[in-house]
Amino acid sequence: MNDFKRMHDGSPVLLMEHVRAVVASDPNVEVLVGTDSHNRTSHTLYTTTVVLRFKCNGAQVIYRREKAKKVTDLWTRLWGEVERSLAVAHALRDEGGIRVSRIDMDLNSDPQHGSHRLHATAVGYIRSHGYEPRTKPDLLIASWAANVLCQ
């Protein structure tokens, strides 16, 4: 997994090495993954974040952006977010030996929101891969950071 950067200064970072070093220095760090996407005029921009959350002492965010062919269908665009988060979580766990605490998804459990249509499917899918999913209206640190970086 390449192309990750630090949120605070945009400098490049090697995902596995960086996360391993942080976890080694503080084993209580929570590793959270999330993705958000925004449509632009000619493309869809996906931003995936890895948040290293320190107990009672803030967080560190690393991220990567990906331009894709414009996705106009809401289901397909949101499922792209789920797949990207899952790919990063798998890489951290399977290649890096790093425990991912949860995957934050920009989906809403409230039927009044369009993202509700894939809520149950996405939650089940994430759980079936051994990760804890979190969705709105819960606090979604990784999805929030991805949203900020996607704009």
C-alpha positions, 0 to 999 in steps of 0.5 A: 500500500503506497501513496499514503500521506500525513494529514498534518503536513502532506508528507509521504509515509510508508503505511505498514512501517509507519503504523507498525512503529506507532503501535510498537511505541504505544500498544494501546493505539486504536487503528481505525480505517474509513473512506469517503468519496465526492463526485467532481465534474469529471471523476469521483475522488475517494479518500481512505484514512487510517486514524491512529487514535491515542487513548485520551491524547488525540489522533494521527491521520494518514490518508491516500486519495484516488481518482476514479471514473465518475460514479453517478450511482449512489450504491456503487459509489458507496460500495466503492468506499466499503471496498477501499476501506476493507482493502486497507484493513486487510493489508494492515492485518494480513500483510502488516500483522496490525490489529484494526480496531474498526472500520468506519463507514459513511452509511446511515442506519436511519431509513430517511437517508439514501445510504441506508439502502446498503447499510445492512449489507455493508455491515454484514460484509465488514463483520464477515471479514472479522472487523467491527463496523461503525456507521452513522449516527455514531461518531466516525473519526476515520470517515470524518477525516476522509470527508475533510480530506476529500473536499 
